[in-house]
Amino acid sequence: MNYLFFIGNKRSGTTHLVSSLNAHPNLFIAPEADLLWAIYRRAQNLPAAPYPDDGARGYEQTMAQYGHILARQEWDTVRCLHSILSMMAEREGKNIPDIQIFGDKKPVQTADPAVFEFTRATIPGAKFIHLIRHPVAVVQSMKDGLVKMPWAKMWRRDDAALMAFWVRHELWAIGHGEAHPDHVLRIRYQDLATTPDQVGADICRFLGVAETPAFMTAMRATRDRENHKYLNTGLVLSPQAQSIVRQFDLTL
């Protein structure tokens, strides 16, 4: 059994990518369960609390439904993780014996250096996807997202603070990828949107699973195939954001 997690920023296309991954019979990625964070706090003997730079909803739901498992001190970290993810997958109708890779989608939390190193030490074979999108699109999407997600208090910041928010998490993810190139697959959103077949093949090769028609069909269903709608937002890139954009040739 292996595990896959996301690092980087929200609003980068991770919801679509996770939906595509879950169309694959051998994969199950939980949709923002805050599970690694909960298990990290458990392992560090820290009191239950949501991640400070993220919304509390996923964490609270996980603790309400699976807190009794996390409270089982006789179970080690991996057993707790596997048990909870198996229950989540079963609720989604997945055939548990077919699943080769479990995971969770919390890119900011998992990119946190303390959580990332804990994950690497606890699950040495874990793999990570870093989905990176142009910061103007991400920041504007954060602002737009508040309309439907008023609970996302971490996005109630001015433009400069949101840009710094993006930079901090991308620098974490970039650093992890440079330190562990065999365990981190970096994907540009623009490639996910325009060359889904190639990206899908890269993901399957990275994870060691076969391409399946259901997965590849889902990969082609990116709803927002371009970033063009964010061309005239007026958002100003910070020098650090500009540097990252140039380094990875991110486009709108």
C-alpha positions as CSV (number, residue, x, y, z in Angstrom):
1,M,0.0,0.0,0.0
2,N,1.3,3.5,-0.9
3,Y,0.1,7.0,-0.3
4,L,-0.3,10.2,-2.3
5,F,-0.7,13.7,-1.0
6,F,-0.8,17.2,-2.5
7,I,1.5,20.2,-1.8
8,G,1.2,23.8,-2.8
9,N,-1.8,26.0,-2.8
10,K,-5.6,25.6,-3.1
11,R,-7.4,27.1,-6.0
12,S,-4.8,25.5,-8.3
13,G,-6.9,22.8,-10.0
14,T,-6.6,20.2,-7.2
15,T,-10.3,19.6,-7.0
16,H,-10.6,18.6,-10.6
17,L,-7.4,16.5,-10.5
18,V,-8.5,14.6,-7.4
19,S,-11.9,13.9,-9.0
20,S,-10.0,12.5,-12.0
21,L,-7.8,10.4,-9.8
22,N,-10.8,9.0,-8.0
23,A,-12.2,7.8,-11.3
24,H,-9.3,5.4,-11.3
25,P,-10.2,2.1,-9.6
26,N,-6.8,1.7,-8.0
27,L,-6.8,5.2,-6.4
28,F,-8.6,7.0,-3.6
29,I,-7.8,10.5,-2.5
30,A,-9.9,12.0,0.2
31,P,-11.4,15.4,-0.6
32,E,-9.8,17.7,2.1
33,A,-10.1,15.6,5.2
34,D,-7.3,17.3,7.0
35,L,-6.2,13.8,8.0
36,L,-2.5,14.2,7.9
37,W,-2.7,17.3,10.1
38,A,-4.9,15.5,12.6
39,I,-2.5,12.5,12.7
40,Y,0.5,14.8,13.0
41,R,-1.0,16.5,16.0
42,R,-1.8,13.1,17.5
43,A,1.7,11.9,17.0
44,Q,3.1,15.0,18.6
45,N,0.7,14.7,21.6
46,L,-0.7,18.1,20.7
47,P,-4.3,19.0,21.5
48,A,-6.9,18.8,18.7
49,A,-7.0,22.0,16.7
50,P,-7.5,22.9,13.0
51,Y,-4.6,24.1,10.9
52,P,-4.2,27.8,11.5
53,D,-3.8,28.8,7.9
54,D,-6.8,26.8,6.6
55,G,-10.5,26.5,7.1
56,A,-11.7,24.4,10.0
57,R,-14.5,22.5,8.3
58,G,-12.6,19.5,7.0
59,Y,-10.8,19.0,10.3
60,E,-14.0,19.3,12.4
61,Q,-15.8,16.8,10.2
62,T,-12.9,14.3,10.3
63,M,-12.7,14.6,14.1
64,A,-16.4,14.2,14.5
65,Q,-16.6,11.1,12.3
66,Y,-13.2,9.5,13.0
67,G,-11.9,11.0,16.2
68,H,-12.6,7.7,18.0
69,I,-10.1,6.0,15.8
70,L,-7.5,8.7,16.3
71,A,-8.0,8.2,20.1
72,R,-6.9,4.6,19.9
73,Q,-3.4,5.0,21.3
74,E,-2.6,1.3,20.7
75,W,-2.8,2.0,16.9
76,D,0.2,3.5,15.2
77,T,0.0,6.3,12.7
78,V,-0.1,4.3,9.5
79,R,-2.8,2.0,10.9
80,C,-5.0,5.0,11.8
81,L,-4.4,6.6,8.4
82,H,-5.2,3.5,6.5
83,S,-8.3,2.6,8.6
84,I,-9.8,6.1,8.2
85,L,-9.1,6.4,4.5
86,S,-10.5,2.9,3.9
87,M,-13.7,3.9,5.6
88,M,-13.9,7.1,3.5
89,A,-13.3,5.2,0.3
90,E,-15.9,2.6,1.2
91,R,-18.5,5.4,1.8
92,E,-17.7,6.6,-1.7
93,G,-18.4,3.2,-3.2
94,K,-14.8,2.2,-4.0
95,N,-13.8,-1.4,-4.0
96,I,-11.3,-1.5,-1.2
97,P,-9.2,-4.5,-2.3
98,D,-8.6,-2.8,-5.7
99,I,-7.1,0.3,-4.1
100,Q,-3.3,0.5,-4.4
101,I,-2.8,4.1,-3.3
102,F,-4.7,6.2,-0.7
103,G,-4.3,9.9,0.0
104,D,-5.7,13.2,1.0
105,K,-5.9,16.6,-0.7
106,K,-4.7,19.4,1.6
107,P,-1.9,21.1,-0.3
108,V,-1.1,23.9,2.2
109,Q,-1.1,21.7,5.3
110,T,0.9,18.9,3.7
111,A,3.5,21.4,2.3
112,D,4.1,22.8,5.8
113,P,7.7,21.8,6.4
114,A,6.9,20.2,9.8
115,V,4.0,18.1,8.4
116,F,5.9,17.2,5.2
117,E,8.9,15.9,7.1
118,F,6.7,14.0,9.5
119,T,4.9,12.4,6.5
120,R,8.2,11.5,4.9
121,A,9.6,10.0,8.1
122,T,6.3,8.1,8.9
123,I,5.6,6.9,5.3
124,P,8.9,6.8,3.5
125,G,7.3,5.7,0.2
126,A,4.7,8.5,0.1
127,K,4.5,10.5,-3.1
128,F,3.3,14.0,-3.6
129,I,1.9,16.1,-6.4
130,H,2.7,19.7,-6.6
131,L,0.1,21.4,-8.8
132,I,1.2,25.0,-9.6
133,R,-0.9,27.7,-11.2
134,H,-0.2,31.3,-12.1
135,P,-0.6,33.4,-8.9
136,V,-3.0,35.9,-10.4
137,A,-5.4,33.1,-11.2
138,V,-5.0,31.6,-7.7
139,V,-5.3,34.8,-5.8
140,Q,-8.4,35.9,-7.8
141,S,-9.9,32.5,-7.4
142,M,-9.4,32.8,-3.6
143,K,-11.2,36.1,-3.7
144,D,-14.0,34.7,-5.8
145,G,-14.2,31.6,-3.6
146,L,-15.3,33.7,-0.6
147,V,-18.7,34.2,-2.2
148,K,-19.5,30.5,-2.0
149,M,-17.2,29.7,1.0
150,P,-17.5,32.5,3.5
151,W,-16.0,30.2,6.1
152,A,-12.6,30.4,4.3
153,K,-11.3,33.1,6.6
154,M,-7.7,32.5,5.5
155,W,-8.6,34.2,2.2
156,R,-9.9,37.4,3.9
157,R,-6.7,39.3,3.2
158,D,-5.8,42.1,0.9
159,D,-4.2,41.4,-2.5
160,A,-0.6,41.8,-1.3
161,A,-1.2,39.4,1.6
162,L,-2.9,36.8,-0.6
163,M,0.1,37.0,-3.0
164,A,2.5,36.5,-0.1
165,F,0.3,33.6,1.1
166,W,0.7,32.0,-2.4
167,V,4.5,32.6,-2.5
168,R,5.1,31.1,1.0
169,H,3.3,27.8,0.1
170,E,4.8,27.6,-3.3
171,L,8.3,28.0,-1.9
172,W,7.7,25.2,0.5
173,A,6.5,22.9,-2.3
174,I,9.3,23.9,-4.6
175,G,11.8,23.2,-1.9
176,H,10.3,19.8,-1.2
177,G,10.4,18.9,-4.9
178,E,14.1,19.9,-5.2
179,A,15.0,17.8,-2.1
180,H,13.0,14.8,-3.1
181,P,12.6,14.7,-6.9
182,D,11.7,11.0,-7.1
183,H,8.8,11.6,-4.7
184,V,7.3,14.8,-5.9
185,L,5.7,15.3,-9.3
186,R,5.2,18.9,-10.3
187,I,2.4,19.7,-12.7
188,R,1.6,23.1,-14.2
189,Y,-2.1,23.9,-14.3
190,Q,-1.8,25.2,-17.8
191,D,-0.6,21.7,-18.9
192,L,-3.4,20.0,-17.0
193,A,-5.8,22.2,-18.9
194,T,-4.3,21.9,-22.4
195,T,-2.5,18.5,-22.5
196,P,-4.5,16.3,-20.1
197,D,-3.5,13.1,-21.9
198,Q,0.2,13.7,-21.4
199,V,-0.3,14.8,-17.8
200,G,-2.5,11.7,-17.1
201,A,0.2,9.5,-18.5
202,D,2.8,11.2,-16.4
203,I,0.8,10.7,-13.3
204,C,0.2,7.0,-13.9
205,R,3.9,6.5,-14.6
206,F,4.8,8.4,-11.4
207,L,2.3,6.3,-9.3
208,G,3.0,3.0,-11.0
209,V,-0.6,2.4,-12.0
210,A,-2.0,1.6,-15.4
211,E,-3.9,4.2,-17.5
212,T,-7.6,3.4,-17.5
213,P,-10.3,4.8,-19.8
214,A,-12.3,6.2,-16.9
215,F,-9.3,8.1,-15.5
216,M,-8.2,9.5,-18.9
217,T,-11.7,10.6,-19.8
218,A,-12.0,12.4,-16.4
219,M,-8.6,14.1,-17.0
220,R,-10.0,15.6,-20.2
221,A,-12.9,17.2,-18.5
222,T,-11.1,20.2,-17.1
223,R,-13.9,22.8,-16.8
224,D,-11.8,25.9,-16.9
225,R,-9.4,25.1,-19.7
226,E,-7.7,28.4,-19.7
227,N,-6.7,31.1,-17.3
228,H,-7.7,33.9,-19.7
229,K,-10.5,35.2,-17.6
230,Y,-7.9,36.4,-15.1
231,L,-5.9,38.5,-17.6
232,N,-7.4,41.9,-16.6
233,T,-7.8,41.6,-12.8
234,G,-5.3,44.4,-12.0
235,L,-3.5,42.2,-9.5
236,V,0.2,43.1,-9.1
237,L,2.8,40.4,-8.7
238,S,5.3,40.7,-5.9
239,P,9.0,40.3,-6.9
240,Q,9.0,36.8,-5.4
241,A,5.9,35.8,-7.3
242,Q,7.4,37.2,-10.5
243,S,10.5,35.1,-9.9
244,I,8.4,31.9,-9.5
245,V,6.4,32.7,-12.6
246,R,9.5,33.1,-14.6
247,Q,11.1,30.0,-13.2
248,F,8.3,27.7,-14.2
249,D,7.0,29.7,-17.2
250,L,3.5,30.1,-15.7
251,T,1.0,31.6,-18.1
252,L,-2.5,33.1,-18.0
